[in-house]
Amino acid sequence: MTNHHPHQATQAKQRLQHLRQNLQAYSAHLLKIADKQGITTPFLWNRAQQYVHERLEEQLANTGKVRALILKGRQQGISTYTAARFYHRCTMHHGKLKRKEINKQCVAQ
């Protein structure tokens, strides 16, 4: 059994909470994508992804839900952003959602 310092446990909990609440930080620290050369890199958002995220979060704050049809140009990374958004929700909020809601959101997507 490993003994952990209480301060380390508190820091780990704070970091986990930050990643739960911040999709952009979660993407940058935990998700990887292959760039055009095939090199695996952290998923750092571009301007288009940031813009879509801000609009979706604004809608979520105002209505309590997100409904969006996104007409997107090629190579802007919106599909990658959308996949990250669903993956984040499925992996980081599983204890807060009803099982039926998780299956509906995570499996159907």
C-alpha positions in Angstrom: 0.0 0.0 0.0 1.4 3.4 -0.9 1.1 6.3 1.5 0.3 9.6 -0.2 0.7 13.0 1.4 -2.7 14.6 1.9 -1.5 17.7 0.0 -0.9 15.4 -3.1 -4.4 14.0 -2.9 -5.9 17.4 -2.7 -3.9 18.6 -5.7 -5.0 15.5 -7.7 -8.6 16.2 -6.8 -8.3 19.8 -7.8 -6.7 18.8 -11.1 -9.4 16.3 -11.8 -12.1 18.9 -11.0 -10.4 21.4 -13.4 -10.3 18.8 -16.2 -14.0 18.0 -15.6 -15.0 21.7 -15.8 -12.7 22.7 -18.6 -13.0 20.9 -22.0 -10.1 22.9 -23.5 -7.7 21.9 -20.7 -8.9 18.3 -20.9 -8.3 18.3 -24.7 -4.8 19.8 -24.4 -3.7 17.5 -21.6 -5.4 14.2 -22.2 -6.4 14.0 -25.9 -4.0 13.4 -28.8 -4.5 13.9 -32.5 -2.5 13.0 -35.6 -1.4 16.1 -37.5 -1.2 16.2 -41.3 2.2 14.5 -41.2 0.9 11.7 -39.0 2.7 12.9 -35.9 0.7 12.5 -32.7 0.3 15.8 -30.9 -1.8 17.2 -28.0 -5.3 18.4 -29.2 -4.8 22.2 -29.0 -7.9 24.1 -30.3 -7.8 26.3 -33.4 -9.8 29.5 -33.8 -12.8 27.7 -35.4 -13.0 25.1 -32.6 -12.7 27.9 -30.0 -15.5 29.8 -31.7 -17.9 26.8 -31.9 -17.1 25.9 -28.3 -17.9 29.5 -27.1 -21.2 29.5 -28.9 -22.2 26.0 -27.7 -21.4 26.9 -24.1 -23.3 30.1 -24.4 -26.3 28.2 -25.6 -25.9 25.7 -22.8 -25.8 28.4 -20.2 -28.9 30.1 -21.7 -31.1 27.1 -22.4 -29.7 24.2 -20.4 -29.1 22.2 -23.6 -27.1 22.3 -26.8 -28.7 22.0 -30.2 -26.6 22.9 -33.2 -26.4 22.4 -36.9 -22.9 23.4 -38.0 -22.2 24.1 -41.6 -18.5 23.7 -41.7 -15.7 24.2 -44.1 -13.2 21.5 -44.8 -10.2 21.0 -42.4 -11.4 23.2 -39.6 -11.5 20.4 -37.1 -15.1 20.8 -36.0 -15.7 17.0 -36.2 -12.6 16.4 -34.0 -13.9 19.1 -31.5 -17.4 17.4 -31.5 -15.8 14.0 -30.8 -13.7 15.5 -28.0 -16.8 17.2 -26.5 -18.8 13.9 -26.4 -15.8 11.9 -25.2 -15.2 14.4 -22.4 -18.8 14.2 -21.3 -18.8 10.4 -21.4 -15.6 10.0 -19.5 -15.7 12.9 -17.0 -19.4 13.1 -16.1 -20.4 9.5 -15.9 -21.3 9.7 -12.2 -23.5 12.8 -12.7 -25.7 11.5 -15.5 -28.4 9.0 -15.5 -27.3 5.7 -17.1 -30.1 6.0 -19.8 -28.8 9.6 -20.7 -25.2 8.4 -20.9 -26.1 5.5 -23.2 -28.2 7.8 -25.4 -25.5 10.4 -25.7 -22.3 8.3 -25.8 -23.4 5.3 -27.7 -25.6 7.0 -30.3 -22.9 9.5 -31.1 
